[in-house]
Amino acid sequence: MAKLLDGKEASSKWLEDIKKQASLLQPKPKLVIINSGDDAASQIYVRNKVRACKECGVSCELLHYPASASTAELLSKIKELNKDASVSGMIVQLPLPSRVDVQALQEAIEPLKDADGFTPENQRLLEEGKPRLVAATPAGVMRLLEHYNLDVTGKNCVVMGRSKIVGKPLAALLRNAGAKVEVVHSKTENPASITSKADFLFIAIGKPRLVGASMVKEGAVVIDIGMNRDENGKVCGDADFEEVKKKASCITPVPGGVGKMTVASLLANTLKAYKMQNKIQTQ
């Protein structure tokens, strides 16, 4: 039976460290969250981030726009925040209404305030092995592995999914850590032949319970990054948890795994951005 990699436990320790560091700073680091529309899941994520900021002593401002807000209107606000010295970091909370140009918004953010790590400059630095502000979920995954002393150096690591939010930056982080990395995506032929050889399997495909035990190597570490709802409305990951846990050595639960680490990672990026902007040595 697999050991559970508890994101709540690991993130709590990380947040305590962030709180300790933030308590020594004046003025306080500040995160701005830009949100538009009324997506229910998005509102839950926003509340979690606002609550975490409050608990850690990081200022947080939520700018919620109606679904009718235009790309130009949101871009104008981002450019204003770029010039605001009181703002340490900002994110555009996804999803946004379909007519909004999300890429344009993300690329408009000042790279030193890019708490989500999505700007081209920060992505390029990561690919070059010089990470600065890294996408929150992949950074959270790496911190979770570190918390449980799971070393990827020289290991066969397979990342399922190649989005710029999770898959691509996670693959880059793993390569930077000395892992042998292969990426599986929707066009990959016979993905099970690859995933079943992975020492570490990272799943970020957005398909509920798609990965079964037959796709997993005996004793593998399985990191389920998916967050879905099944046909009964129950939250689940991309892996068939009940089956895969019988074969894996370690596995993240959904919920209670990677999601907790993502929020902590966002705050860590905000703190790091604050220190860079104020020329304070970062850890």
LOTI-760670 format. One line per field, with one value per atom (N, C-alpha, C): atom name; chain; residue in one letter; x, y, z. Coordinates in pm, whole numbers, plus 50000, padded with zeros to 5 digits. Layout:
REM residues N
atomo = [CA  ...]
cadena = [A  ...]
residuo = [A  ...]
X = [X  ...]
Y = [Y  ...]
Z = [Z  ...]
//
This chain:
REM residues 283
atomo = [N  CA  C  N  CA  C  N  CA  C  N  CA  C  N  CA  C  N  CA  C  N  CA  C  N  CA  C  N  CA  C  N  CA  C  N  CA  C  N  CA  C  N  CA  C  N  CA  C  N  CA  C  N  CA  C  N  CA  C  N  CA  C  N  CA  C  N  CA  C  N  CA  C  N  CA  C  N  CA  C  N  CA  C  N  CA  C  N  CA  C  N  CA  C  N  CA  C  N  CA  C  N  CA  C  N  CA  C  N  CA  C  N  CA  C  N  CA  C  N  CA  C  N  CA  C  N  CA  C  N  CA  C  N  CA  C  N  CA  C  N  CA  C  N  CA  C  N  CA  C  N  CA  C  N  CA  C  N  CA  C  N  CA  C  N  CA  C  N  CA  C  N  CA  C  N  CA  C  N  CA  C  N  CA  C  N  CA  C  N  CA  C  N  CA  C  N  CA  C  N  CA  C  N  CA  C  N  CA  C  N  CA  C  N  CA  C  N  CA  C  N  CA  C  N  CA  C  N  CA  C  N  CA  C  N  CA  C  N  CA  C  N  CA  C  N  CA  C  N  CA  C  N  CA  C  N  CA  C  N  CA  C  N  CA  C  N  CA  C  N  CA  C  N  CA  C  N  CA  C  N  CA  C  N  CA  C  N  CA  C  N  CA  C  N  CA  C  N  CA  C  N  CA  C  N  CA  C  N  CA  C  N  CA  C  N  CA  C  N  CA  C  N  CA  C  N  CA  C  N  CA  C  N  CA  C  N  CA  C  N  CA  C  N  CA  C  N  CA  C  N  CA  C  N  CA  C  N  CA  C  N  CA  C  N  CA  C  N  CA  C  N  CA  C  N  CA  C  N  CA  C  N  CA  C  N  CA  C  N  CA  C  N  CA  C  N  CA  C  N  CA  C  N  CA  C  N  CA  C  N  CA  C  N  CA  C  N  CA  C  N  CA  C  N  CA  C  N  CA  C  N  CA  C  N  CA  C  N  CA  C  N  CA  C  N  CA  C  N  CA  C  N  CA  C  N  CA  C  N  CA  C  N  CA  C  N  CA  C  N  CA  C  N  CA  C  N  CA  C  N  CA  C  N  CA  C  N  CA  C  N  CA  C  N  CA  C  N  CA  C  N  CA  C  N  CA  C  N  CA  C  N  CA  C  N  CA  C  N  CA  C  N  CA  C  N  CA  C  N  CA  C  N  CA  C  N  CA  C  N  CA  C  N  CA  C  N  CA  C  N  CA  C  N  CA  C  N  CA  C  N  CA  C  N  CA  C  N  CA  C  N  CA  C  N  CA  C  N  CA  C  N  CA  C  N  CA  C  N  CA  C  N  CA  C  N  CA  C  N  CA  C  N  CA  C  N  CA  C  N  CA  C  N  CA  C  N  CA  C  N  CA  C  N  CA  C  N  CA  C  N  CA  C  N  CA  C  N  CA  C  N  CA  C  N  CA  C  N  CA  C  N  CA  C  N  CA  C  N  CA  C  N  CA  C  N  CA  C  N  CA  C  N  CA  C  N  CA  C  N  CA  C  N  CA  C  N  CA  C  N  CA  C  N  CA  C  N  CA  C  N  CA  C  N  CA  C  N  CA  C  N  CA  C  N  CA  C  N  CA  C  N  CA  C  N  CA  C  N  CA  C  N  CA  C  N  CA  C  N  CA  C  N  CA  C  N  CA  C  N  CA  C  N  CA  C  N  CA  C  N  CA  C  N  CA  C  N  CA  C  N  CA  C  N  CA  C  N  CA  C  N  CA  C  N  CA  C  N  CA  C  N  CA  C  N  CA  C  N  CA  C  N  CA  C  N  CA  C  N  CA  C  N  CA  C  N  CA  C  N  CA  C  N  CA  C  N  CA  C  N  CA  C  N  CA  C  N  CA  C  N  CA  C  N  CA  C  N  CA  C  N  CA  C  N  CA  C  N  CA  C  N  CA  C  N  CA  C  N  CA  C  N  CA  C  N  CA  C  N  CA  C  N  CA  C  N  CA  C  N  CA  C  N  CA  C  N  CA  C  N  CA  C  N  CA  C  N  CA  C  N  CA  C  N  CA  C  N  CA  C  N  CA  C  N  CA  C  N  CA  C  N  CA  C  N  CA  C  N  CA  C  N  CA  C  N  CA  C  N  CA  C  N  CA  C  N  CA  C  N  CA  C  N  CA  C  N  CA  C  N  CA  C  N  CA  C  N  CA  C  N  CA  C  N  CA  C  N  CA  C]
cadena = [A  A  A  A  A  A  A  A  A  A  A  A  A  A  A  A  A  A  A  A  A  A  A  A  A  A  A  A  A  A  A  A  A  A  A  A  A  A  A  A  A  A  A  A  A  A  A  A  A  A  A  A  A  A  A  A  A  A  A  A  A  A  A  A  A  A  A  A  A  A  A  A  A  A  A  A  A  A  A  A  A  A  A  A  A  A  A  A  A  A  A  A  A  A  A  A  A  A  A  A  A  A  A  A  A  A  A  A  A  A  A  A  A  A  A  A  A  A  A  A  A  A  A  A  A  A  A  A  A  A  A  A  A  A  A  A  A  A  A  A  A  A  A  A  A  A  A  A  A  A  A  A  A  A  A  A  A  A  A  A  A  A  A  A  A  A  A  A  A  A  A  A  A  A  A  A  A  A  A  A  A  A  A  A  A  A  A  A  A  A  A  A  A  A  A  A  A  A  A  A  A  A  A  A  A  A  A  A  A  A  A  A  A  A  A  A  A  A  A  A  A  A  A  A  A  A  A  A  A  A  A  A  A  A  A  A  A  A  A  A  A  A  A  A  A  A  A  A  A  A  A  A  A  A  A  A  A  A  A  A  A  A  A  A  A  A  A  A  A  A  A  A  A  A  A  A  A  A  A  A  A  A  A  A  A  A  A  A  A  A  A  A  A  A  A  A  A  A  A  A  A  A  A  A  A  A  A  A  A  A  A  A  A  A  A  A  A  A  A  A  A  A  A  A  A  A  A  A  A  A  A  A  A  A  A  A  A  A  A  A  A  A  A  A  A  A  A  A  A  A  A  A  A  A  A  A  A  A  A  A  A  A  A  A  A  A  A  A  A  A  A  A  A  A  A  A  A  A  A  A  A  A  A  A  A  A  A  A  A  A  A  A  A  A  A  A  A  A  A  A  A  A  A  A  A  A  A  A  A  A  A  A  A  A  A  A  A  A  A  A  A  A  A  A  A  A  A  A  A  A  A  A  A  A  A  A  A  A  A  A  A  A  A  A  A  A  A  A  A  A  A  A  A  A  A  A  A  A  A  A  A  A  A  A  A  A  A  A  A  A  A  A  A  A  A  A  A  A  A  A  A  A  A  A  A  A  A  A  A  A  A  A  A  A  A  A  A  A  A  A  A  A  A  A  A  A  A  A  A  A  A  A  A  A  A  A  A  A  A  A  A  A  A  A  A  A  A  A  A  A  A  A  A  A  A  A  A  A  A  A  A  A  A  A  A  A  A  A  A  A  A  A  A  A  A  A  A  A  A  A  A  A  A  A  A  A  A  A  A  A  A  A  A  A  A  A  A  A  A  A  A  A  A  A  A  A  A  A  A  A  A  A  A  A  A  A  A  A  A  A  A  A  A  A  A  A  A  A  A  A  A  A  A  A  A  A  A  A  A  A  A  A  A  A  A  A  A  A  A  A  A  A  A  A  A  A  A  A  A  A  A  A  A  A  A  A  A  A  A  A  A  A  A  A  A  A  A  A  A  A  A  A  A  A  A  A  A  A  A  A  A  A  A  A  A  A  A  A  A  A  A  A  A  A  A  A  A  A  A  A  A  A  A  A  A  A  A  A  A  A  A  A  A  A  A  A  A  A  A  A  A  A  A  A  A  A  A  A  A  A  A  A  A  A  A  A  A  A  A  A  A  A  A  A  A  A  A  A  A  A  A  A  A  A  A  A  A  A  A  A  A  A  A  A  A  A  A  A  A  A  A  A  A  A  A  A  A  A  A  A  A  A  A  A  A  A  A  A  A  A  A  A  A  A  A  A  A  A  A  A  A  A  A  A  A  A  A  A  A  A  A  A  A  A  A  A  A  A  A  A  A  A  A  A  A  A  A  A  A  A  A  A  A  A  A  A  A  A  A  A  A  A  A  A  A  A  A  A  A  A  A  A  A  A  A  A  A  A  A]
residuo = [M  M  M  A  A  A  K  K  K  L  L  L  L  L  L  D  D  D  G  G  G  K  K  K  E  E  E  A  A  A  S  S  S  S  S  S  K  K  K  W  W  W  L  L  L  E  E  E  D  D  D  I  I  I  K  K  K  K  K  K  Q  Q  Q  A  A  A  S  S  S  L  L  L  L  L  L  Q  Q  Q  P  P  P  K  K  K  P  P  P  K  K  K  L  L  L  V  V  V  I  I  I  I  I  I  N  N  N  S  S  S  G  G  G  D  D  D  D  D  D  A  A  A  A  A  A  S  S  S  Q  Q  Q  I  I  I  Y  Y  Y  V  V  V  R  R  R  N  N  N  K  K  K  V  V  V  R  R  R  A  A  A  C  C  C  K  K  K  E  E  E  C  C  C  G  G  G  V  V  V  S  S  S  C  C  C  E  E  E  L  L  L  L  L  L  H  H  H  Y  Y  Y  P  P  P  A  A  A  S  S  S  A  A  A  S  S  S  T  T  T  A  A  A  E  E  E  L  L  L  L  L  L  S  S  S  K  K  K  I  I  I  K  K  K  E  E  E  L  L  L  N  N  N  K  K  K  D  D  D  A  A  A  S  S  S  V  V  V  S  S  S  G  G  G  M  M  M  I  I  I  V  V  V  Q  Q  Q  L  L  L  P  P  P  L  L  L  P  P  P  S  S  S  R  R  R  V  V  V  D  D  D  V  V  V  Q  Q  Q  A  A  A  L  L  L  Q  Q  Q  E  E  E  A  A  A  I  I  I  E  E  E  P  P  P  L  L  L  K  K  K  D  D  D  A  A  A  D  D  D  G  G  G  F  F  F  T  T  T  P  P  P  E  E  E  N  N  N  Q  Q  Q  R  R  R  L  L  L  L  L  L  E  E  E  E  E  E  G  G  G  K  K  K  P  P  P  R  R  R  L  L  L  V  V  V  A  A  A  A  A  A  T  T  T  P  P  P  A  A  A  G  G  G  V  V  V  M  M  M  R  R  R  L  L  L  L  L  L  E  E  E  H  H  H  Y  Y  Y  N  N  N  L  L  L  D  D  D  V  V  V  T  T  T  G  G  G  K  K  K  N  N  N  C  C  C  V  V  V  V  V  V  M  M  M  G  G  G  R  R  R  S  S  S  K  K  K  I  I  I  V  V  V  G  G  G  K  K  K  P  P  P  L  L  L  A  A  A  A  A  A  L  L  L  L  L  L  R  R  R  N  N  N  A  A  A  G  G  G  A  A  A  K  K  K  V  V  V  E  E  E  V  V  V  V  V  V  H  H  H  S  S  S  K  K  K  T  T  T  E  E  E  N  N  N  P  P  P  A  A  A  S  S  S  I  I  I  T  T  T  S  S  S  K  K  K  A  A  A  D  D  D  F  F  F  L  L  L  F  F  F  I  I  I  A  A  A  I  I  I  G  G  G  K  K  K  P  P  P  R  R  R  L  L  L  V  V  V  G  G  G  A  A  A  S  S  S  M  M  M  V  V  V  K  K  K  E  E  E  G  G  G  A  A  A  V  V  V  V  V  V  I  I  I  D  D  D  I  I  I  G  G  G  M  M  M  N  N  N  R  R  R  D  D  D  E  E  E  N  N  N  G  G  G  K  K  K  V  V  V  C  C  C  G  G  G  D  D  D  A  A  A  D  D  D  F  F  F  E  E  E  E  E  E  V  V  V  K  K  K  K  K  K  K  K  K  A  A  A  S  S  S  C  C  C  I  I  I  T  T  T  P  P  P  V  V  V  P  P  P  G  G  G  G  G  G  V  V  V  G  G  G  K  K  K  M  M  M  T  T  T  V  V  V  A  A  A  S  S  S  L  L  L  L  L  L  A  A  A  N  N  N  T  T  T  L  L  L  K  K  K  A  A  A  Y  Y  Y  K  K  K  M  M  M  Q  Q  Q  N  N  N  K  K  K  I  I  I  Q  Q  Q  T  T  T  Q  Q  Q]
X = [50084  50000  50088  50057  50141  50135  50247  50253  50189  50105  50041  50135  50150  50229  50133  50131  50033  50071  50000  50027  49993  49897  49860  49975  50035  50147  50266  50302  50419  50398  50278  50251  50246  50198  50190  50329  50427  50564  50621  50589  50636  50574  50445  50376  50426  50462  50519  50649  50731  50857  50831  50732  50696  50647  50565  50512  50625  50722  50836  50915  50940  51015  50936  50806  50723  50712  50718  50705  50821  50931  51051  51053  50953  50955  50854  50896  50808  50847  50750  50610  50595  50478  50454  50451  50494  50475  50326  50298  50157  50133  50030  49986  49854  49844  49719  49666  49540  49474  49371  49386  49291  49199  49071  48971  48856  48799  48686  48586  48458  48355  48313  48236  48178  48196  48310  48338  48344  48263  48250  48380  48446  48571  48677  48679  48776  48759  48635  48609  48661  48653  48707  48859  48924  49070  49112  49036  49069  49056  48950  48931  49046  49090  49202  49329  49352  49473  49465  49349  49331  49349  49292  49304  49449  49520  49660  49745  49719  49791  49768  49645  49611  49683  49686  49749  49900  49959  50105  50154  50063  50104  50144  50090  50113  49986  50002  49886  49830  49700  49637  49522  49519  49410  49346  49216  49142  49071  49102  49036  48943  48816  48720  48643  48649  48581  48462  48360  48246  48289  48209  48240  48247  48187  48186  48316  48406  48532  48612  48667  48741  48888  48954  49099  49169  49126  49189  49176  49061  49039  49131  49143  49228  49376  49413  49551  49588  49495  49520  49550  49476  49497  49634  49669  49798  49913  49904  50010  50019  49906  49904  49972  49942  50001  50151  50194  50337  50416  50356  50423  50403  50317  50284  50389  50470  50581  50532  50407  50354  50315  50307  50266  50390  50398  50513  50491  50369  50338  50193  50165  50026  50003  49877  49838  49705  49684  49554  49490  49384  49319  49239  49272  49203  49095  48992  48971  48908  48926  48860  48757  48663  48568  48642  48586  48656  48701  48632  48670  48790  48835  48951  49079  49174  49304  49395  49389  49464  49614  49662  49806  49855  49777  49816  49827  49735  49737  49860  49886  49999  50132  50142  50266  50287  50180  50190  50243  50241  50285  50437  50480  50622  50684  50788  50845  50886  50931  50970  50849  50729  50606  50519  50576  50504  50496  50402  50392  50352  50294  50256  50367  50469  50581  50547  50449  50402  50458  50528  50577  50686  50699  50802  50942  50973  51108  51134  51039  51057  51058  50979  50981  51114  51168  51297  51409  51408  51510  51505  51385  51370  51429  51397  51449  51601  51658  51803  51871  51791  51848  51878  51815  51835  51701  51628  51492  51488  51388  51371  51236  51129  50994  50932  50905  50865  50716  50651  50509  50478  50372  50346  50324  50249  50220  50346  50423  50546  50644  50657  50746  50696  50564  50506  50530  50525  50553  50696  50790  50931  50952  50884  50895  50836  50728  50667  50764  50830  50930  51043  51086  51194  51152  51027  50976  50983  50956  50955  51086  51189  51322  51317  51241  51231  51319  51431  51533  51513  51500  51477  51607  51720  51848  51873  51891  51919  51800  51683  51564  51489  51414  51328  51199  51181  51063  50979  50852  50760  50656  50642  50542  50431  50310  50194  50126  50136  50082  50194  50168  50273  50224  50132  50084  50194  50186  50288  50267  50150  50121  50182  50180  50229  50334  50294  50380  50517  50523  50651  50743  50695  50785  50826  50737  50772  50883  50872  50975  51110  51108  51231  51291  51209  51257  51320  51257  51308  51442  51453  51580  51689  51653  51750  51796  51709  51741  51817  51847  51927  51848  51718  51636  51642  51610  51590  51441  51408  51268  51212  51090  51017  50877  50827  50694  50597  50484  50378  50261  50202  50091  49987  49888  49774  49813  49925  49968  50066  50100  50196  50132  50201  50149  50184  50086  50104  50171  50108  50169  50198  50119  50140  50276  50330  50461  50571  50542  50638  50613  50486  50454  50484  50470  50490  50637  50726  50869  50920  50828  50868  50891  51004  51028  50941  50924  50838  50741  50612  50510  50431  50435  50367  50251  50129  50011  49937  49930  49862  49791  49686  49617  49471  49418  49282  49173  49199  49100  49076  48957  48933  48963  49050  49084  49128  49194  49234  49349  49438  49557  49527  49530  49504  49633  49620  49737  49823  49763  49840  49939  49919  50008  50120  50123  50217  50314  50440  50544  50530  50555  50552  50653  50605  50692  50718  50648  50670  50615  50670  50615  50519  50394  50292  50245  50266  50224  50107  49989  49865  49835  49850  49831  49691  49615  49481  49382  49284  49174  49048  48967  48847  48727  48613  48492  48442  48411  48363  48215  48157  48016  47920  47969  47886  47916  48001  48035  48143  48206  48310  48445  48521  48654  48747  48820  48915  49031  49135  49252  49250  49365  49378  49408  49449  49478  49361  49347  49248  49311  49287  49359  49351  49232  49214  49293  49308  49383  49534  49569  49711  49783  49714  49780  49825  49765  49805  49939  49979  50098  50213  50178  50279  50343  50462  50525  50480  50452  50403  50304  50205  50106  50047  50013  49945  49794  49723  49577  49520  49399  49325  49184  49144  49222  49321  49399  49490  49634  49663  49800  49866  49877  49950  49880  49748  49675  49720  49742  49787  49924  50009  50144  50143  50046  50037  50014  49923  49894  50018  50086  50207  50314  50326  50425  50398  50272  50234  50282  50262  50307  50459  50525  50671  50724  50657  50696  50675  50566  50539  50647  50684  50790  50924  50955  51080  51080  50966  50955  50978  50921  50939  51087  51156  51297  51382  51349  51423  51402  51277  51247  51313  51330  51391  51538  51593  51735  51774  51687  51713  51757  51861  51912  51805  51784  51684  51751  51671  51723  51730]
Y = [49880  50000  50125  50218  50337  50431  50498  50604  50729  50796  50918  51037  51114  51237  51351  51389  51482  51627  51687  51826  51923  51888  51978  51990  51876  51876  51953  51922  51986  52135  52174  52316  52395  52333  52403  52445  52357  52389  52499  52492  52594  52730  52732  52857  52917  52831  52882  52956  52903  52968  53101  53104  53228  53332  53288  53379  53439  53356  53403  53508  53482  53578  53707  53694  53811  53901  53841  53918  54015  53991  54075  54190  54195  54291  54404  54524  54640  54728  54772  54731  54584  54529  54388  54358  54238  54196  54199  54230  54242  54166  54082  54007  54064  54087  54131  54019  53984  53879  53945  53927  53982  53870  53892  53789  53850  53772  53820  53708  53741  53639  53576  53467  53407  53255  53206  53063  53017  52918  52875  52819  52732  52673  52780  52876  52984  53064  53087  53164  53090  52958  52878  52893  52885  52899  53037  53139  53276  53289  53235  53243  53174  53059  52987  53071  53141  53224  53347  53409  53525  53485  53371  53323  53291  53227  53193  53319  53420  53547  53607  53608  53665  53591  53458  53377  53395  53433  53447  53591  53683  53822  53887  53836  53894  53970  54097  54174  54116  54119  54064  54154  54186  54266  54189  54169  54100  54204  54203  54292  54207  54208  54124  54208  54166  54236  54155  54224  54149  54074  53976  53895  53979  54096  54184  54262  54254  54329  54288  54386  54360  54334  54278  54257  54389  54493  54624  54680  54661  54710  54640  54510  54433  54464  54483  54519  54653  54746  54879  54869  54786  54768  54701  54601  54534  54633  54718  54817  54916  54947  55035  54968  54839  54764  54744  54732  54718  54836  54953  55076  55104  55027  55049  54981  55060  55005  54924  54941  54867  54724  54695  54561  54474  54365  54274  54173  54119  54017  54026  53973  53969  53843  53801  53687  53718  53653  53655  53520  53521  53397  53337  53215  53145  53053  53021  53066  53206  53271  53398  53374  53467  53453  53428  53345  53297  53408  53521  53626  53708  53687  53760  53693  53773  53723  53699  53577  53544  53558  53513  53520  53664  53753  53895  53951  53911  53959  53906  53776  53716  53774  53800  53853  53999  54068  54210  54232  54128  54143  54164  54260  54282  54152  54099  53969  53959  54069  54066  54067  54081  54075  53955  53869  53755  53639  53648  53548  53410  53404  53276  53215  53294  53242  53212  53284  53254  53345  53453  53543  53474  53511  53449  53459  53571  53587  53486  53468  53372  53228  53200  53066  53038  53139  53122  53097  53172  53155  53014  52963  52826  52726  52739  52648  52653  52771  52788  52738  52687  52638  52748  52865  52979  53026  52937  52971  53092  53176  53296  53288  53321  53300  53188  53075  52953  52927  52873  52839  52768  52814  52775  52624  52561  52419  52333  52348  52269  52295  52421  52452  52385  52381  52315  52165  52106  51962  51932  52014  51992  52008  52103  52123  52004  51947  51830  51712  51691  51583  51605  51730  51764  51736  51771  51751  51604  51516  51372  51302  51384  51329  51232  51269  51187  51251  51188  51243  51191  51284  51245  51232  51262  51259  51121  51121  50997  50906  50946  50860  50885  50783  50797  50866  50988  51067  51090  51059  51081  51183  51286  51390  51372  51352  51338  51475  51535  51669  51766  51861  51955  52100  52134  52271  52363  52490  52585  52617  52578  52603  52496  52371  52260  52175  52109  52008  52056  52163  52212  52262  52349  52394  52282  52187  52075  51991  51965  51889  51961  52094  52172  52164  52174  52164  52028  51925  51789  51770  51822  51814  51889  52008  52088  52014  51926  51849  51721  51698  51581  51456  51471  51355  51328  51203  51166  51185  51277  51318  51285  51231  51210  51264  51334  51394  51316  51280  51209  51306  51307  51398  51329  51406  51347  51283  51323  51267  51151  51118  51010  50873  50792  50658  50562  50483  50383  50442  50541  50607  50512  50407  50312  50245  50229  50166  50255  50383  50478  50500  50523  50551  50433  50311  50191  50165  50247  50234  50348  50436  50556  50526  50575  50569  50673  50788  50896  50930  50925  50955  51078  51184  51309  51324  51333  51328  51462  51527  51656  51666  51588  51579  51624  51642  51692  51595  51465  51362  51275  51277  51205  51056  51012  50869  50799  50872  50812  50713  50740  50655  50545  50420  50304  50235  50130  50058  49999  49961  49901  49999  50128  50229  50268  50204  50244  50131  50167  50072  50033  49909  49863  49945  50007  50084  50227  50272  50408  50513  50634  50750  50818  50832  50889  51024  51129  51264  51303  51303  51332  51481  51553  51699  51737  51639  51667  51706  51784  51822  51823  51719  51702  51670  51664  51611  51495  51384  51267  51280  51173  51177  51200  51179  51202  51335  51413  51544  51540  51423  51408  51451  51525  51569  51448  51441  51330  51377  51296  51330  51266  51269  51206  51057  51013  50872  50803  50675  50593  50560  50646  50642  50505  50448  50323  50209  50210  50105  50133  50256  50291  50283  50317  50316  50175  50072  49935  49898  49976  49943  50042  50167  50271  50259  50317  50325  50450  50558  50684  50745  50815  50878  51001  51101  51219  51198  51231  51223  51345  51332  51445  51441  51544  51663  51633  51736  51722  51696  51704  51678  51802  51804  51911  52047  52049  52176  52264  52203  52278  52340  52267  52315  52432  52433  52541  52676  52678  52803  52852  52761  52799  52850  52786  52826  52967  53000  53133  53240  53212  53306  53314  53200  53198  53284  53277  53361  53508  53540  53680  53733  53652  53690  53707  53616  53624  53748  53776  53894  54022  54028  54143  54164  54055  54065  54107  54058  54097  54245  54290  54430  54525  54477  54560  54526  54443  54406  54347  54258  54181  54043  53990  53860  53753  53672  53565  53434  53344  53213  53122]
Z = [50000  50000  50000  49913  49895  50016  50039  50139  50082  50162  50116  50132  50026  50032  50064  50190  50244  50214  50121  50085  50196  50278  50388  50487  50521  50615  50558  50433  50372  50351  50307  50283  50413  50520  50649  50696  50680  50720  50631  50504  50408  50442  50470  50502  50633  50727  50853  50827  50738  50702  50632  50542  50472  50572  50667  50770  50852  50887  50967  50890  50763  50682  50660  50634  50607  50730  50849  50974  50994  50925  50940  50839  50751  50642  50662  50629  50627  50507  50428  50431  50394  50415  50390  50239  50201  50062  50028  49902  49860  49731  49733  49615  49567  49436  49374  49285  49305  49225  49135  49005  48908  48862  48877  48847  48768  48677  48600  48580  48588  48569  48701  48690  48810  48815  48764  48769  48915  48950  49090  49146  49070  49117  49136  49045  49053  49181  49220  49343  49465  49463  49574  49581  49466  49462  49512  49472  49514  49665  49721  49867  49941  49889  49952  49950  49840  49829  49920  49925  50012  50158  50196  50334  50370  50277  50303  50320  50239  50252  50391  50433  50563  50676  50667  50772  50776  50662  50654  50669  50685  50699  50568  50457  50326  50286  50247  50204  50075  50060  49939  49896  49769  49713  49598  49606  49501  49416  49287  49192  49106  49141  49069  48968  48844  48735  48686  48635  48578  48453  48415  48297  48170  48173  48056  48038  48133  48126  48002  47934  47810  47838  47737  47748  47771  47698  47709  47851  47912  48048  48148  48133  48223  48199  48073  48040  48102  48098  48155  48304  48373  48517  48543  48464  48482  48464  48362  48338  48455  48514  48631  48751  48770  48882  48863  48736  48708  48765  48764  48808  48957  49022  49163  49251  49317  49397  49517  49557  49673  49637  49506  49459  49437  49513  49500  49389  49383  49284  49242  49124  49077  48997  48994  48911  48844  48731  48665  48696  48774  48815  48698  48664  48555  48610  48531  48393  48387  48273  48244  48134  48115  48004  47872  47786  47667  47571  47573  47477  47524  47647  47699  47652  47609  47562  47683  47735  47857  47836  47721  47694  47696  47638  47636  47777  47863  48002  48075  48060  48130  48082  47952  47898  47932  47972  48006  48148  48229  48369  48374  48454  48478  48529  48462  48502  48649  48709  48850  48944  48888  48968  48929  48848  48790  48890  48983  49090  49038  48920  48860  48776  48743  48664  48520  48462  48327  48218  48254  48150  48068  47940  47855  47915  47978  48036  48146  48236  48345  48295  48193  48134  48066  47997  47930  48032  48141  48244  48303  48319  48371  48274  48146  48044  48037  48067  48062  48190  48284  48409  48509  48490  48581  48635  48704  48748  48839  48817  48900  48970  48899  48950  48866  48930  48860  48880  48779  48787  48919  48986  49125  49144  49057  49076  49059  48951  48940  49055  49096  49209  49336  49352  49468  49467  49348  49335  49380  49335  49371  49521  49580  49725  49801  49748  49810  49808  49695  49686  49786  49796  49890  50033  50066  50201  50242  50146  50175  50135  50108  50074  49956  49856  49734  49627  49600  49510  49368  49272  49132  49054  49114  49042  48978  48848  48776  48758  48804  48794  48664  48621  48504  48547  48500  48534  48410  48419  48307  48349  48266  48289  48187  48234  48145  48134  48015  47994  47963  47874  47834  47831  47919  47925  47978  47945  47992  48140  48194  48335  48424  48378  48461  48389  48282  48219  48177  48098  48047  48159  48248  48355  48450  48474  48562  48498  48369  48299  48308  48294  48303  48443  48546  48684  48712  48660  48681  48609  48488  48417  48493  48543  48619  48745  48796  48918  48887  48759  48722  48688  48665  48629  48479  48442  48302  48275  48187  48172  48034  48033  47909  47928  47826  47834  47745  47803  47732  47714  47596  47570  47483  47439  47368  47235  47177  47048  47065  47187  47212  47184  47106  47077  47192  47232  47337  47462  47523  47640  47756  47770  47880  47873  47752  47738  47795  47806  47862  48011  48048  48188  48279  48225  48306  48340  48284  48314  48402  48443  48518  48666  48719  48863  48933  48865  48913  48801  48830  48730  48776  48694  48723  48625  48677  48590  48593  48477  48467  48333  48319  48190  48196  48317  48329  48290  48306  48275  48398  48453  48578  48571  48663  48682  48554  48464  48337  48354  48448  48465  48565  48516  48601  48641  48719  48770  48659  48547  48437  48374  48399  48342  48437  48554  48659  48692  48706  48743  48891  48924  49063  49144  49254  49342  49297  49194  49144  49242  49232  49303  49207  49248  49160  49216  49137  49175  49086  49144  49071  49084  48974  48974  48928  48882  48831  48939  48900  48989  48906  48921  48838  48926  48863  48928  48844  48911  48838  48807  48754  48712  48828  48951  49070  49138  49074  49130  49237  49256  49358  49301  49383  49342  49331  49220  49200  49115  49111  49032  48895  48829  48697  48708  48826  48849  48918  48892  48964  49100  49195  49323  49391  49400  49473  49411  49280  49212  49213  49182  49170  49304  49413  49544  49586  49525  49557  49492  49393  49316  49339  49367  49388  49526  49539  49672  49746  49669  49725  49627  49679  49592  49661  49582  49636  49631  49738  49735  49663  49612  49554  49610  49687  49724  49837  49875  49988  49951  49820  49776  49718  49587  49518  49531  49536  49543  49658  49774  49891  49867  49795  49767  49669  49578  49479  49547  49644  49715  49790  49859  49933  49837  49721  49622  49570  49552  49506  49605  49734  49837  49843  49823  49821  49706  49591  49477  49507  49575  49610  49704  49800  49894  49820  49731  49656  49566  49502  49417  49498  49616  49706  49734  49766  49801  49681  49563  49444  49413  49426  49397  49496  49619  49723  49748  49656  49662  49797  49845  49967  49923  49981  49941  49959  49856  49863  49898  49957  49996  49875]
//
